[in-house]
Each structure stands twice: as structure tokens, then as C-alpha cells.
Amino acid sequence: MSPRDVVFTFWYETWASAVRRRYMPPDRLVQTLLTNSRVGGLLVANPYRSAPRFVARRIFGPSDPPFPQRSSTELTTPLRLLRDDNVGESALRSTYAAYDGHLKSRAKQLGLNRPAIITTNPFCAAFGTFDWAGPVTYYAWDDWAALAALKRWSDDIDIAYRVMAERGVRICAVSETLRKRIGGEPSAVVANGITPSEWQPPWRAPAWFEALPRPRLLYVGAIHERLNTDALRELSESLPE
């Protein structure tokens, strides 16, 4: 199989945050695209950034991690005045028609040939036309409509899911529950996983952890508003030892 050109777009993440973090699904996916032999040319796109903030960060903030220098590979950051997307289907269609146009222009300059689109942005997947590109795949690694921080877009995200199904956008979800939540075909479940080489012995726990009494209960996951702190408190109080 000959290499395929690809356009990959972040949503709330950026290339800089993905490199610094390196453990969330989009972080790992973009690193794989950069090194996989089945990927030819590659355009990696940040979400829209606020132009004033972008300039200020360039002047006063820390420098971003460098993007790999490779033939037919580029990072692009489209700019606008607003920091966040507007609410409402009409506004989002307009926003992502413009975003689509930016990607089309950069892909053409990079010499990409009908690239496959992989996006973590539900609005990009639903409202981008991509008549210049190959198949569109929405990589779903969370149900954004259920996230409190994105509550004002929850109805729009539901609309985006419906539009994706109507358009036949390909869905790649990290769980069967999420795949069914979004709906649409064709679809596949690719569960979250690990890189085995990062989990080989010898393992060394930090001293503060070794000093804790046994038995130990360990939570691994995100700490935000969806974490049930009441349940954790009840569990802790029920096991005083």
C-alpha cells in the first residue's frame, strides 16, 4: 500500500500542549502519524487561536516545542480575533467553512493529494465540506456534550453528531458506549491502550508512596468536575486502615 497523505486537526489541544503532555489520545495519535510509514505528506492543524493572544504569547510566553522538519510535513495555526467558537449551528457552519478553506489552501501549498482527514473536532467533522480531500474520520475520545466546561455548546455538539451520521463521516471511538452515543456508520472502536515499552521493569515507586501503609487504593485518571469526590470520600472513610 502506497503512503497516504493526511490532514490531522486538534480541537482544544494544540501541538504544543500535546508535546508537553504526551499521554492523551490525540497526543499519541499525532506522534504516530509523524512516524508511520503509511503516512505520506502530513498537515497538522491547531484549532483557531486568538490572534492577539497568539502574538502576546510569542512575545512574552515560553517558546513552543519545535515541529519536526520533514518533507511535505507542516504545522499550521489559523488565527482569528475571537478565542472561542460562537454558539449555534449557523455560526459554526460559517466558522468551519472558513477553517476548511484554510486547510485546503495549506494542503495545496504542501502538495498533498486528496488527503484523508482525521479530526478530534466534532464541528470540523460535521461542518467542514472537505470536497477537496479524501474520507473524513472523526476520532472520538470523549463525549464533549457531557463536559461541564463545554456546556454552552452541548446542543451544538448533539447537532454535529447528527450531521456526521447524515454525511456518512467515519467514526473511530475509544469505547462502544461512545460509538453508539455518536451513531453513524461506518464506525469502529479502538480502545485506549498503552505503549508496552514504557511499562517494562524495573519499576520504582516514589519514596512517599512506598512510605504509605498497606493496603493501598490507587486511582488513575483525570481529576476534574466529573470525578465523584463524594464517593471517594465515602470509600476512604469506610476503610480507616
C-alpha positions in Angstrom: 0.0 0.0 0.0 1.4 3.4 -1.0 1.6 6.1 1.6 -1.5 8.2 2.1 -1.4 12.0 2.6 -3.2 13.0 5.8 -4.6 16.2 7.4 -4.9 15.9 11.2 -6.7 18.6 13.3 -6.8 19.2 17.0 -9.7 20.7 18.8 -9.0 22.2 22.3 -5.5 20.8 22.2 -2.6 22.3 20.3 0.6 20.8 19.0 2.5 22.5 21.9 0.2 21.1 24.6 0.2 17.6 23.0 4.0 17.5 23.1 4.2 18.7 26.7 1.5 16.3 27.8 2.1 13.2 25.6 -0.4 10.9 27.3 -3.9 11.8 26.0 -5.1 10.0 22.8 -4.6 13.0 20.5 -1.1 13.4 21.7 -0.2 9.8 20.9 -2.1 9.8 17.6 -0.3 12.8 16.2 3.1 11.3 17.2 2.1 8.1 15.4 1.1 9.9 12.2 4.5 11.6 12.2 6.4 8.3 12.2 4.1 5.8 10.5 5.4 4.7 7.1 1.9 4.5 5.7 1.5 8.3 6.1 2.9 10.4 3.2 2.5 14.1 3.4 1.1 15.4 6.7 -0.6 18.6 7.6 -1.2 19.1 11.4 -3.6 21.8 12.3 -4.1 23.6 15.6 -7.6 24.9 16.3 -8.4 28.5 15.7 -6.3 30.7 18.0 -7.0 34.3 19.1 -4.5 36.5 17.1 -3.9 39.0 19.9 -3.2 36.2 22.4 -1.1 34.3 19.9 1.1 37.3 19.3 1.4 38.1 23.0 2.3 34.5 23.8 5.0 34.6 21.1 6.5 37.8 22.7 6.1 37.1 26.4 5.3 33.4 26.8 7.5 30.3 26.7 8.6 29.1 23.3 6.6 26.3 21.8 8.2 22.9 21.2 9.6 22.6 17.7 7.7 20.9 15.0 9.6 18.1 13.2 11.3 19.2 10.0 10.3 16.7 7.4 9.4 16.8 3.7 5.8 17.5 3.0 5.0 17.9 6.7 3.8 21.1 8.2 2.1 22.6 11.3 -0.5 25.3 10.7 -2.2 27.6 13.2 -5.2 29.6 11.8 -5.8 32.9 13.6 -8.9 35.0 14.3 -9.9 37.7 16.8 -12.2 35.5 18.9 -10.8 32.9 21.3 -13.8 30.6 21.3 -16.3 29.5 18.8 -19.7 31.2 18.7 -22.8 29.2 19.7 -25.4 28.0 17.2 -25.3 25.8 14.1 -25.3 28.7 11.6 -22.3 30.4 13.2 -20.4 27.1 13.5 -21.1 26.2 9.9 -19.6 29.6 8.8 -16.6 29.2 11.2 -15.7 25.7 9.9 -16.3 26.6 6.3 -13.5 29.2 6.8 -11.4 26.6 8.7 -11.9 24.2 5.8 -10.7 26.8 3.4 -7.6 27.4 5.4 -6.8 23.7 5.5 -7.5 23.4 1.7 -5.1 26.2 1.0 -2.3 24.9 3.2 -2.7 21.3 1.9 -2.4 22.6 -1.7 0.7 24.5 -0.9 2.2 21.4 0.8 1.4 19.4 -2.3 -1.0 16.9 -0.6 -3.1 14.8 -2.9 -6.7 14.3 -1.7 -5.5 13.7 1.9 -7.5 11.7 4.4 -8.9 14.0 7.1 -8.6 12.9 10.8 -10.1 15.3 13.3 -10.8 15.3 17.0 -13.2 18.3 16.5 -16.9 17.4 16.1 -17.7 20.7 14.5 -14.9 20.3 12.0 -16.0 16.8 11.1 -19.7 17.9 10.8 -19.4 21.3 9.1 -16.2 21.2 7.0 -17.0 20.5 3.4 -13.7 18.7 2.5 -14.8 18.3 -1.1 -11.0 18.6 -1.9 -10.0 15.8 0.4 -10.4 12.1 1.0 -12.6 10.4 3.6 -13.2 12.2 6.8 -12.8 10.4 10.2 -13.9 11.8 13.5 -11.7 10.5 16.3 -13.9 10.5 19.4 -12.0 10.1 22.6 -14.7 11.7 24.9 -18.3 12.8 24.8 -17.8 16.5 24.8 -21.5 17.2 25.2 -21.2 15.8 28.7 -18.4 18.0 29.8 -19.4 20.9 32.1 -16.8 23.2 30.6 -18.4 22.9 27.2 -22.0 23.1 28.4 -22.9 26.1 26.2 -22.1 24.0 23.1 -23.8 20.8 24.3 -26.8 21.2 21.9 -24.5 22.1 19.1 -22.4 19.0 19.7 -25.5 16.9 19.5 -26.3 18.5 16.2 -22.8 17.8 15.0 -23.2 14.2 15.9 -26.4 14.0 13.8 -24.9 15.8 10.9 -21.9 13.4 10.9 -24.3 10.5 10.7 -26.2 12.1 7.8 -23.0 12.8 5.9 -21.5 9.3 6.5 -18.5 10.6 8.3 -16.3 7.8 9.6 -16.3 7.4 13.4 -13.4 6.0 15.4 -14.4 5.9 19.1 -12.5 4.8 22.2 -15.5 2.9 23.6 -18.6 1.1 22.4 -20.7 3.4 24.5 -19.2 6.5 22.8 -19.6 4.9 19.4 -23.4 4.4 20.0 -23.7 7.8 21.5 -22.5 9.4 18.3 -24.1 7.0 15.9 -23.4 6.9 12.2 -21.6 4.4 10.0 -19.0 3.3 9.1 -17.6 3.2 12.6 -15.1 1.3 14.7 -14.0 1.1 18.3 -10.3 1.4 19.0 -10.0 1.3 22.8 -7.5 3.4 24.7 -4.2 1.5 25.2 -0.7 1.8 26.4 2.8 1.6 24.8 4.2 -1.6 26.3 7.8 -0.5 26.1 7.0 2.3 28.6 5.8 -0.2 31.2 8.7 -2.6 31.4 10.7 -3.3 34.6 12.4 -2.1 36.7 9.6 -0.2 38.2 10.3 2.2 41.0 7.6 3.9 43.1 8.5 7.2 44.6 9.6 7.2 48.3 6.5 9.0 49.5 4.3 6.2 48.0 6.4 3.4 49.5 6.0 5.0 52.9 2.2 4.7 52.8 0.7 1.9 54.8 -0.9 -1.1 53.1 -3.3 -1.9 51.6 -3.3 0.9 49.1 -6.0 2.0 46.7 -4.8 3.9 43.6 -6.9 6.0 41.2 -5.5 6.5 37.7 -7.4 9.1 35.6 -8.3 12.7 35.1 -9.1 14.9 38.1 -11.9 17.4 37.2 -15.6 18.1 37.8 -16.7 14.6 36.6 -14.7 12.9 39.3 -17.1 11.7 42.1 -15.3 13.1 45.1 -18.2 12.2 47.4 -17.8 8.6 46.5 -14.0 8.8 47.1 -14.5 10.4 50.5 -17.1 7.7 51.5 -14.7 5.0 50.4 -11.8 6.5 52.3 -13.9 6.9 55.5 -15.1 3.3 55.2 -11.5 2.0 55.2 -9.8 3.9 58.0 -6.9 1.4 58.0 
